[in-house]
């Protein structure tokens, strides 16, 4: 039955245990939970558990937490549905969702196995899309080899076909404006909203002294980040003699660690603590962030903009974010080298900070929870 007053209870179905919030998707999920809780919602979190332990810390951002196993057996590869969906099918989840009539927020197409279930027809159902997933998997396939390439290609094909399940949603919450345009054109019958990513910060850091080093940071075991770091090491670092470069992040691949060690002016900070990473980002003369996968929103870009000084990025890092004016944009090795020289001569000052505060207004968590509440009220009254 539709609710007769603005909803204050919400089910959130998470693709993975969202703690610790240490990579893109779970950062958005965890801090969205925190914002919902702060806004007065009773949050019922349903999460698939694999690779991570149950997290008692989630009790601070959710009133109840339900854990479900993910079936990653090889037979799931033969499903007509995408593997990321079929491995998350759970009859117990459906039973738990049917316990009341509160709205449901599905985090990612990964969690949409029950979106079209007729027993949920009368429910308000929102889907957060962190990517256009089939495009993301196409990108992974282009970079992979052997079995991995085959898997990614098959998964991209299945995801492109399966995406039509979004027509059963009451609203799609896109993470970038470019993604919003895509989903709005594909599913015009479904309300589509740009809801920027949620993250840890609610204010731009005050001005502070900066060092003289360039920083690239990210999960250094992820192929996309390894490729970006290697590009900088091969194409940019040698063109900036006398400049120090720091590459920091989780679990650096051996081949990347060797390349950093062999590159004059570059050093590796492996598995820094949260405090050390914050210091590295905050004290860098510039955070240099590039990607060759223009999908979704790179949460580390927001982290750097809130915490650090100058940001040097390539165009693909900014797609759909509206943050072009907050960064120095450089798309060639020569342009990147020139940007490095520019920031070393131009301290990040009060005027730059004020401009960044204005440009980051769309990413304010309280503002975006208010937008989400208005949407829920509209859909459930």
Residue, then its C-alpha position, 0 to 999 in steps of 0.5 A: x500500500x502507498x504510504x500516506x506520509x513522507x517515508x522515514x523507513x527505507x530498505x537499502x540493498x547493497x552489492x557488497x558489505x559497505x565497510x570499510x568504505x575504501x573503494x568507489x561503489x562502497x564509498x557512495x553506499x556507506x556515506x549515503x547510509x550515513x546521510x540517510x540516518x542523519x536525516x532521520x530515516x530508519x535504515x534497513x540494510x541488506x548486503x551480500x557478504x563475500x570477501x569481507x567480514x560482517x561489520x559491526x560498524x554498520x550498526x552506526x549507519x543502519x538500524x538493522x543489517x541483514x547479510x546474505x551469501x553470494x553464490x559464486x559457484x561456476x554454474x552461475x556463469x551459465x545463467x542467461x542473466x549477468x553473473x553479477x546479478x545471478x550470483x546475488x539471487x536470494x529468496x531470503x532477501x525477497x522475504x525480508x523485503x516483503x516484511x513491510x511496504x517501505x521503499x527499496x533502494x537497490x544499489x547497482x544493477x547487481x542487486x536487481x534480481x527481484x526488481x521485476x518480481x510481481x510481489x513488489x509491484x506496488x512498492x516504491x523501487x529506486x535503483x542507484x546506477x554507479x555506471x552504465x555497466x555494460x560500457x564498463x565491462x566493454x572497457x574491461x574486456x578491451x584491456x584484458x586477455x585470455x579467459x578474463x577477456x572472454x568473461x568480460x565480453x560475455x558479461x557486457x553482452x548479458x548486461x546490455x540485454x538485462x539493463x531493460x529490467x530498469x523499466x520496472x523501477x520508479x526512479x533511476x539515480x544516476x551518479x553522473x549527469x552523462x549517465x543521467x542523459x543515457x538512462x533518461x533517453x533509454x527509459x523515458x517512462x522512468x524518472x531519472x535523477x542525477x544524484x551525485x556521489x556521497x563521500x566522507x567530506x562535507x567541507x573543503x579543507x582549509x588552506x595549509x602548507x603544501x609540499x613539492x611532490x605530485x601524487x597519484x593515488x588509488x587501489x594499485x592492484x586494479x588494472x585501470x589504476x595500474x595502467x594510469x600509473x604506468x602511463x605517468x611513469x613512462x610518459x610524464x615523470x621523465x618530462x618533469x626532471x627535478x620533480x618528486x612523484x609519489x604513487x600511493x595505494x593499496x596492494x601495488x602490483x609487483x610489476x608496478x612496484x618494480x617500475x616505480x623503483x626503477x624510475x628516477x624521482x618516483x617513490x611508492x607508498x604501499x598500503x598507507x594508513x587512512x591518516x597517511x593517505x589523508x596527509x599525502x593528498x592534503x600536502x601534495x602540490x597537486x593530485x594527478x589523476x587520470x583514467x582511460x575508463x570514462x565510466x561512472x564517477x571516480x570517487x578519488x577525484x572528489x576526495x582530492x578536491x575536498x582534501x587537497x590543493x590543485x588537481x591535474x586530470x584528463x578529460x575522461x576523469x571528468x565525464x559527467x561530473x560538472x567539475x571541469x573548472x575545479x581542475x587543470x585538464x590535460x590530455x597529452x604527456x606534454x600538457x600534463x608536464x606543462x600543468x605540473x610546471x604551472x602548479x609548482x609556480x602557482x600556490x593553491x590560494x584563498x581564491x582557488x579554495x572559494x571557487x572550489x567550494x562553489x563548484x562542489x555545492x552539487x555534491x553536498x550530502x545534506x542537499x542530496x538527501x533532501x532531493x532524495x526525500x522529495x523524490x520518495x515523497x512524490x513517489x509514495x504519496 
